[in-house]
Amino acid sequence: MSEVRDEAGFDSFFDASWRRLQGQAYVLTGSRETAQDLTQEALLRAWRRWDSVSTMESPEAWTRKVLQNLCIESWRRSRRKQPKPEAQFHDEIPDSHGEIAEAMKSLPGLQAKALLLHDGLGMTVPEVASELEVPEGTVKSWLSRSRKVVAERLGQLDQDPARR
């Protein structure tokens, strides 16, 4: 006897999540094409495991983690293939996005992730706190510090004569 997959539940999950997931992949990879491919792969993995993923507290959080890992793997592969991936990164996305991504590189890992989840993907502070497993006050502190660092870095980029 075969199991019946909850296709309607997955369809609802897909409709509600794919844009945010693709946005996350785009910010992490800097490439629309790569973001689309990795988002598709993450959603396919969620579909294949939907019987267990659908019972989780947040199927999107699980899929976001899978997507993040896929982005990291993709980044590592591209680093091995190309000695200067930054040049490709900046050619593929508008300057403002590249500058923001460059400024975010100076942030500690969890602070950058908090900023991406909250400001980039539109998650609430409680959702970010739950995802990162830290208190809400910590998230608020990280967001405040991260925004300041990114703003300062963007200001420095604007001041750089080579960028005028």
Backbone as CSV, one residue per row, in Angstrom:
resi,resn,N_x,N_y,N_z,CA_x,CA_y,CA_z,C_x,C_y,C_z
1,MET,0.841,-1.176,0.000,0.000,0.000,0.000,0.889,1.243,0.000
2,SER,0.706,2.114,-0.970,1.558,3.299,-1.063,0.960,4.455,-0.261
3,GLU,1.878,5.289,0.219,1.435,6.455,0.988,0.938,7.542,0.055
4,VAL,-0.006,8.333,0.519,-0.519,9.453,-0.257,0.202,10.709,0.211
5,ARG,0.864,11.365,-0.717,1.618,12.576,-0.406,0.656,13.757,-0.338
6,ASP,0.879,14.652,0.611,0.048,15.842,0.796,0.453,16.910,-0.222
7,GLU,-0.004,16.727,-1.469,0.381,17.650,-2.534,-0.180,19.048,-2.304
8,ALA,-1.397,19.150,-1.817,-2.001,20.470,-1.588,-1.219,21.230,-0.526
9,GLY,-0.770,20.521,0.515,0.020,21.164,1.558,1.351,21.663,1.028
10,PHE,1.990,20.855,0.187,3.258,21.279,-0.395,3.040,22.452,-1.339
11,ASP,1.978,22.394,-2.124,1.682,23.497,-3.042,1.502,24.808,-2.279
12,SER,0.802,24.759,-1.161,0.607,25.957,-0.343,1.939,26.446,0.215
13,PHE,2.734,25.507,0.711,4.070,25.841,1.218,4.908,26.473,0.115
14,PHE,4.915,25.875,-1.053,5.690,26.385,-2.191,5.267,27.807,-2.527
15,ASP,3.957,28.012,-2.681,3.437,29.335,-3.044,3.819,30.398,-2.018
16,ALA,3.812,30.021,-0.758,4.095,30.980,0.310,5.587,31.234,0.492
17,SER,6.440,30.309,0.055,7.854,30.365,0.420,8.843,30.629,-0.701
18,TRP,8.545,30.282,-1.922,9.586,30.262,-2.951,10.208,31.628,-3.204
19,ARG,9.424,32.697,-3.143,10.007,34.031,-3.397,11.018,34.404,-2.311
20,ARG,10.667,34.156,-1.052,11.596,34.475,0.045,12.855,33.617,-0.055
21,LEU,12.673,32.339,-0.373,13.819,31.451,-0.500,14.730,31.897,-1.646
22,GLN,14.136,32.221,-2.762,14.935,32.675,-3.902,15.629,33.995,-3.592
23,GLY,14.960,34.865,-2.855,15.587,36.125,-2.438,16.799,35.874,-1.558
24,GLN,16.684,34.920,-0.647,17.811,34.574,0.210,18.961,34.048,-0.639
25,ALA,18.671,33.158,-1.561,19.721,32.585,-2.409,20.377,33.666,-3.260
26,TYR,19.593,34.613,-3.721,20.145,35.698,-4.540,21.116,36.552,-3.726
27,VAL,20.737,36.878,-2.515,21.622,37.669,-1.661,22.899,36.890,-1.353
28,LEU,22.770,35.596,-1.128,23.930,34.788,-0.766,24.838,34.471,-1.950
29,THR,24.274,34.377,-3.157,25.090,33.998,-4.311,25.416,35.162,-5.236
30,GLY,24.557,36.159,-5.274,24.783,37.285,-6.175,24.411,36.999,-7.613
31,SER,23.796,35.867,-7.873,23.440,35.479,-9.236,21.988,35.030,-9.269
32,ARG,21.222,35.661,-10.146,19.814,35.262,-10.257,19.690,33.812,-10.738
33,GLU,20.487,33.449,-11.724,20.421,32.092,-12.274,20.787,31.049,-11.213
34,THR,21.867,31.290,-10.491,22.279,30.363,-9.440,21.222,30.315,-8.347
35,ALA,20.673,31.460,-7.990,19.629,31.511,-6.961,18.429,30.675,-7.373
36,GLN,18.015,30.792,-8.614,16.881,30.002,-9.098,17.187,28.511,-9.034
37,ASP,18.385,28.132,-9.498,18.762,26.713,-9.489,18.809,26.144,-8.076
38,LEU,19.431,26.882,-7.158,19.580,26.381,-5.790,18.246,26.355,-5.058
39,THR,17.396,27.334,-5.321,16.061,27.346,-4.719,15.258,26.142,-5.212
40,GLN,15.356,25.878,-6.494,14.664,24.712,-7.054,15.159,23.425,-6.396
41,GLU,16.466,23.305,-6.210,17.021,22.108,-5.580,16.548,21.983,-4.128
42,ALA,16.547,23.089,-3.379,16.101,23.050,-1.977,14.627,22.651,-1.893
43,LEU,13.812,23.200,-2.779,12.387,22.863,-2.774,12.163,21.413,-3.206
44,LEU,12.973,20.933,-4.117,12.882,19.527,-4.516,13.212,18.617,-3.338
45,ARG,14.224,18.975,-2.576,14.576,18.178,-1.395,13.448,18.211,-0.360
46,ALA,12.823,19.376,-0.215,11.678,19.460,0.707,10.535,18.576,0.208
47,TRP,10.292,18.584,-1.099,9.232,17.762,-1.677,9.489,16.278,-1.442
48,ARG,10.736,15.863,-1.667,11.085,14.442,-1.497,10.896,13.971,-0.054
49,ARG,11.051,14.898,0.888,10.931,14.556,2.312,9.674,15.173,2.937
50,TRP,8.726,15.522,2.094,7.575,16.292,2.563,6.815,15.599,3.686
51,ASP,6.767,14.289,3.689,6.055,13.586,4.767,6.629,13.948,6.130
52,SER,7.932,14.088,6.236,8.527,14.466,7.532,8.679,15.982,7.655
53,VAL,9.030,16.661,6.563,9.221,18.116,6.623,7.916,18.822,6.987
54,SER,6.804,18.320,6.459,5.507,18.967,6.708,5.083,18.903,8.170
55,THR,5.654,17.985,8.930,5.293,17.864,10.343,6.169,18.732,11.249
56,MET,7.182,19.353,10.666,8.075,20.204,11.456,7.373,21.499,11.837
57,GLU,7.886,22.139,12.888,7.316,23.408,13.320,7.369,24.447,12.211
58,SER,8.480,24.464,11.448,8.627,25.416,10.357,9.294,24.742,9.157
59,PRO,8.487,24.223,8.239,9.066,23.633,7.032,9.929,24.627,6.255
60,GLU,9.557,25.898,6.297,10.351,26.901,5.579,11.725,27.065,6.220
61,ALA,11.807,27.008,7.530,13.107,27.118,8.205,14.005,25.952,7.798
62,TRP,13.435,24.749,7.718,14.220,23.580,7.300,14.716,23.788,5.871
63,THR,13.829,24.235,5.000,14.188,24.435,3.593,15.200,25.571,3.460
64,ARG,15.055,26.608,4.269,16.005,27.727,4.246,17.397,27.254,4.647
65,LYS,17.476,26.356,5.623,18.765,25.811,6.057,19.383,24.971,4.937
66,VAL,18.567,24.151,4.284,19.054,23.369,3.143,19.573,24.308,2.064
67,LEU,18.806,25.352,1.783,19.198,26.322,0.760,20.501,27.027,1.137
68,GLN,20.630,27.405,2.381,21.854,28.051,2.843,23.050,27.119,2.623
69,ASN,22.897,25.845,2.960,23.975,24.883,2.745,24.299,24.722,1.264
70,LEU,23.283,24.704,0.416,23.512,24.620,-1.025,24.263,25.852,-1.533
71,CYS,23.922,27.017,-1.012,24.614,28.256,-1.404,26.081,28.213,-0.991
72,ILE,26.327,27.717,0.206,27.707,27.615,0.686,28.489,26.642,-0.191
73,GLU,27.892,25.495,-0.504,28.555,24.526,-1.383,28.843,25.147,-2.749
74,SER,27.882,25.873,-3.289,28.051,26.520,-4.585,29.178,27.545,-4.535
75,TRP,29.205,28.323,-3.476,30.250,29.333,-3.302,31.621,28.673,-3.229
76,ARG,31.724,27.585,-2.475,33.007,26.877,-2.352,33.464,26.319,-3.694
77,ARG,32.527,25.751,-4.455,32.885,25.233,-5.783,33.379,26.357,-6.685
78,SER,32.708,27.492,-6.650,33.110,28.599,-7.519,34.450,29.185,-7.092
79,ARG,34.745,29.165,-5.810,36.045,29.657,-5.323,37.173,28.785,-5.843
80,ARG,36.935,27.479,-5.923,37.976,26.574,-6.423,38.187,26.752,-7.921
81,LYS,37.116,27.067,-8.643,37.198,27.187,-10.098,37.771,28.526,-10.541
82,GLN,37.439,29.597,-9.814,37.817,30.938,-10.248,38.643,31.623,-9.167
83,PRO,39.796,32.133,-9.525,40.629,32.784,-8.521,40.027,34.070,-7.969
84,LYS,39.192,34.774,-8.743,38.616,36.031,-8.279,37.107,36.041,-8.492
85,PRO,36.335,35.346,-7.637,34.886,35.307,-7.825,34.228,36.659,-7.591
86,GLU,34.910,37.575,-6.871,34.299,38.881,-6.605,34.009,39.625,-7.905
87,ALA,34.881,39.506,-8.900,34.668,40.206,-10.167,33.395,39.699,-10.836
88,GLN,33.195,38.398,-10.850,31.993,37.838,-11.433,30.774,38.281,-10.633
89,PHE,30.877,38.247,-9.310,29.771,38.629,-8.437,29.287,40.037,-8.775
90,HIS,30.205,40.989,-8.902,29.815,42.372,-9.149,29.288,42.584,-10.556
91,ASP,29.692,41.763,-11.509,29.189,41.903,-12.866,27.755,41.421,-12.999
92,GLU,27.326,40.520,-12.139,26.022,39.901,-12.298,24.889,40.633,-11.609
93,ILE,25.180,41.504,-10.680,24.113,42.174,-9.950,24.340,43.676,-9.957
94,PRO,23.292,44.447,-9.752,23.455,45.897,-9.737,24.464,46.335,-8.671
95,ASP,25.124,47.468,-8.914,26.149,47.954,-7.992,25.655,48.057,-6.564
96,SER,24.438,48.560,-6.357,23.966,48.750,-4.986,23.878,47.424,-4.243
97,HIS,23.430,46.368,-4.922,23.364,45.061,-4.268,24.757,44.532,-3.977
98,GLY,25.667,44.723,-4.912,27.036,44.281,-4.702,27.693,45.005,-3.548
99,GLU,27.431,46.280,-3.428,27.996,47.066,-2.335,27.437,46.611,-0.992
100,ILE,26.145,46.339,-0.951,25.535,45.865,0.287,26.118,44.500,0.653
101,ALA,26.213,43.600,-0.332,26.776,42.274,-0.064,28.217,42.395,0.418
102,GLU,28.985,43.290,-0.193,30.378,43.497,0.222,30.440,44.030,1.645
103,ALA,29.557,44.973,1.982,29.531,45.525,3.335,29.133,44.463,4.353
104,MET,28.228,43.573,3.969,27.780,42.523,4.893,28.874,41.507,5.187
105,LYS,29.865,41.389,4.296,30.964,40.446,4.522,31.758,40.797,5.769
106,SER,31.707,42.054,6.187,32.469,42.469,7.365,31.755,42.128,8.676
107,LEU,30.523,41.633,8.590,29.751,41.307,9.791,30.063,39.892,10.275
108,PRO,30.026,39.690,11.591,30.123,38.311,12.107,28.953,37.481,11.568
109,GLY,29.154,36.180,11.423,28.196,35.280,10.782,26.753,35.397,11.233
110,LEU,26.510,35.292,12.533,25.119,35.327,13.005,24.504,36.718,12.861
111,GLN,25.309,37.752,12.991,24.780,39.106,12.792,24.373,39.298,11.335
112,ALA,25.203,38.820,10.426,24.870,38.924,9.006,23.605,38.129,8.703
113,LYS,23.500,36.949,9.283,22.321,36.120,9.043,21.067,36.785,9.613
114,ALA,21.185,37.374,10.794,20.042,38.069,11.390,19.588,39.220,10.493
115,LEU,20.554,39.981,9.972,20.224,41.105,9.089,19.567,40.603,7.805
116,LEU,20.096,39.541,7.234,19.521,38.962,6.022,18.099,38.478,6.274
117,LEU,17.904,37.736,7.359,16.577,37.191,7.645,15.558,38.291,7.914
118,HIS,15.959,39.303,8.695,15.011,40.359,9.073,14.813,41.379,7.955
119,ASP,15.890,42.031,7.551,15.761,43.114,6.581,15.652,42.600,5.148
120,GLY,16.325,41.483,4.868,16.310,40.952,3.512,15.099,40.104,3.202
121,LEU,14.707,39.266,4.151,13.609,38.336,3.892,12.310,38.725,4.586
122,GLY,12.361,39.751,5.418,11.142,40.261,6.035,10.626,39.467,7.219
123,MET,11.491,38.658,7.825,11.057,37.923,9.011,10.974,38.878,10.200
124,THR,10.110,38.566,11.143,9.973,39.376,12.349,11.124,39.056,13.311
125,VAL,11.320,39.934,14.290,12.363,39.694,15.294,12.126,38.366,16.013
126,PRO,10.883,38.062,16.449,10.674,36.761,17.093,10.987,35.575,16.169
127,GLU,10.660,35.703,14.886,10.959,34.623,13.946,12.469,34.441,13.781
128,VAL,13.194,35.549,13.693,14.655,35.483,13.561,15.253,34.863,14.820
129,ALA,14.766,35.299,15.984,15.263,34.760,17.253,15.048,33.250,17.318
130,SER,13.879,32.804,16.897,13.578,31.378,16.895,14.490,30.634,15.920
131,GLU,14.650,31.182,14.745,15.491,30.548,13.718,16.941,30.421,14.180
132,LEU,17.462,31.480,14.807,18.869,31.479,15.233,19.052,30.943,16.650
133,GLU,17.941,30.658,17.320,17.948,30.117,18.677,18.685,31.034,19.659
134,VAL,18.308,32.322,19.618,18.855,33.325,20.534,17.701,34.177,21.044
135,PRO,17.905,34.905,22.136,16.837,35.782,22.645,16.526,36.923,21.662
136,GLU,15.303,37.406,21.721,14.888,38.511,20.858,15.759,39.749,21.073
137,GLY,16.137,40.017,22.317,16.992,41.172,22.605,18.330,41.083,21.890
138,THR,18.848,39.880,21.778,20.106,39.680,21.055,19.924,40.020,19.588
139,VAL,18.820,39.579,19.016,18.537,39.878,17.610,18.446,41.386,17.409
140,LYS,17.730,42.071,18.290,17.589,43.524,18.168,18.946,44.211,18.248
141,SER,19.781,43.753,19.144,21.128,44.311,19.283,21.942,44.070,18.019
142,TRP,21.902,42.838,17.519,22.642,42.505,16.301,22.160,43.344,15.118
143,LEU,20.852,43.520,14.996,20.314,44.306,13.888,20.797,45.744,13.969
144,SER,20.768,46.305,15.164,21.216,47.682,15.343,22.687,47.836,14.964
145,ARG,23.526,46.945,15.500,24.962,47.007,15.198,25.238,46.743,13.723
146,SER,24.565,45.763,13.163,24.804,45.392,11.763,24.422,46.519,10.810
147,ARG,23.279,47.135,11.064,22.854,48.250,10.203,23.860,49.394,10.262
148,LYS,24.376,49.651,11.455,25.356,50.724,11.610,26.629,50.404,10.824
149,VAL,27.115,49.170,10.953,28.337,48.768,10.243,28.131,48.846,8.734
150,VAL,27.004,48.329,8.255,26.737,48.343,6.814,26.619,49.782,6.316
151,ALA,25.922,50.619,7.060,25.788,52.028,6.661,27.147,52.710,6.616
152,GLU,27.991,52.455,7.616,29.331,53.046,7.617,30.146,52.561,6.429
153,ARG,30.062,51.259,6.151,30.812,50.696,5.020,30.319,51.274,3.698
154,LEU,29.011,51.429,3.565,28.471,52.008,2.332,28.888,53.462,2.198
155,GLY,28.942,54.166,3.334,29.422,55.552,3.313,30.872,55.632,2.884
156,GLN,31.687,54.688,3.337,33.090,54.650,2.934,33.223,54.374,1.448
157,LEU,32.356,53.501,0.936,32.403,53.197,-0.496,32.031,54.435,-1.312
158,ASP,31.047,55.215,-0.815,30.650,56.443,-1.508,31.778,57.468,-1.496
159,GLN,32.592,57.467,-0.415,33.674,58.423,-0.262,34.904,58.043,-1.081
160,ASP,35.008,56.763,-1.455,36.178,56.260,-2.168,36.275,56.907,-3.549
161,PRO,37.364,57.682,-3.817,37.505,58.353,-5.106,37.513,57.366,-6.282
162,ALA,37.975,56.159,-6.071,38.038,55.179,-7.149,36.643,54.744,-7.579
163,ARG,35.629,54.964,-6.747,34.265,54.529,-7.057,33.428,55.649,-7.654
164,ARG,33.988,56.830,-7.813,33.204,57.947,-8.336,33.143,57.926,-9.836
